[in-house]
Amino acid sequence: MKAIIKGIYSSDLDVETYLPVDPFDDGQWIRLLIGPDGGVGEESFDVLVCTTRWLAREIDCDGTQLVRHALVMERSESSN
């Protein structure tokens, strides 16, 4: 079975038009809907998409962070 992303969703922002104020300091929770290619059904997966600067600031404020289900990048790709 080949899995594909069938949808991307966030209750906090519009994933199609969102642009961060600072592309080097941003973190957002995104829900991916993933299911079989050509088949019915899907499962949801929540992923924290954040930059290294955002994560460092969270650690400075709140201490050690458990980083599960996260995509950490240097800057937001929408800044290109």
N, C-alpha and C positions, 0 to 999 in steps of 0.2 A: 504494500500500500504506500502510495506517495501522499504525504500530507501537504496541504497548502494553507496559506493565510486567506480566510474567507471574509474577514472583516477586521477593522481596527476602530476602537471606540474609546472615548474617555468621557466621564461624567463631568470633568472639570474644564474641558476646552473642546474646540472644534478641531479635530486632528487634520482636517483638510486645509485650514487657513491659519493655524496657529503659528505665530512668529514670536520667539522669546525676546524679552527686552534686552537681555544680555546673552548672546549665544554661547558664551564661555562659562556662564553661571546659571544653570537651569536644571530643574528636575521635575518630571511629571510622571504620574502613573497612567499607563496605557493598558487597555484590555485587547488582547489578540484573540480572535475567533479562528480556530484552526480545525480543519477537518479533512476527510479524504478527497483527493482530487477526483472529480467526476462522480462523487458519491454524496449521499445526504448525511446531515448531522455535522455537529461541530462541538468542540470543547472550548471553554474560555480559559485564558492564561493572563494573569495580571503581571505586568513587567514595569519596573521602575526604570525609566530612561533618564539618565542624568549625566551631567558633565563632571569632570574631576574636581573642578573648583567648587561646584555645588556640594559634592560629597565631602570635600575637605571642610567647607563651612559648617555642614551638618555635624561633622565630627568635632569641630571646635566648640560648637554650641552644646551638643548633647552627649559628647563622649563617643566611645566605641560604637560602631554601627554593625549590625548583622546585615551583610549585603547578599541577600538571596533574591533570585528572580530579577536581576538588574542588568541593564545594558549601560556600561559606563564608557563615555567617550570624551575626547578633549573639548569638542565644541559641537553645538547643534548643527546638523547637516543642512538645515534650512537657511543657514547664514551664508551659503555659497552664492 
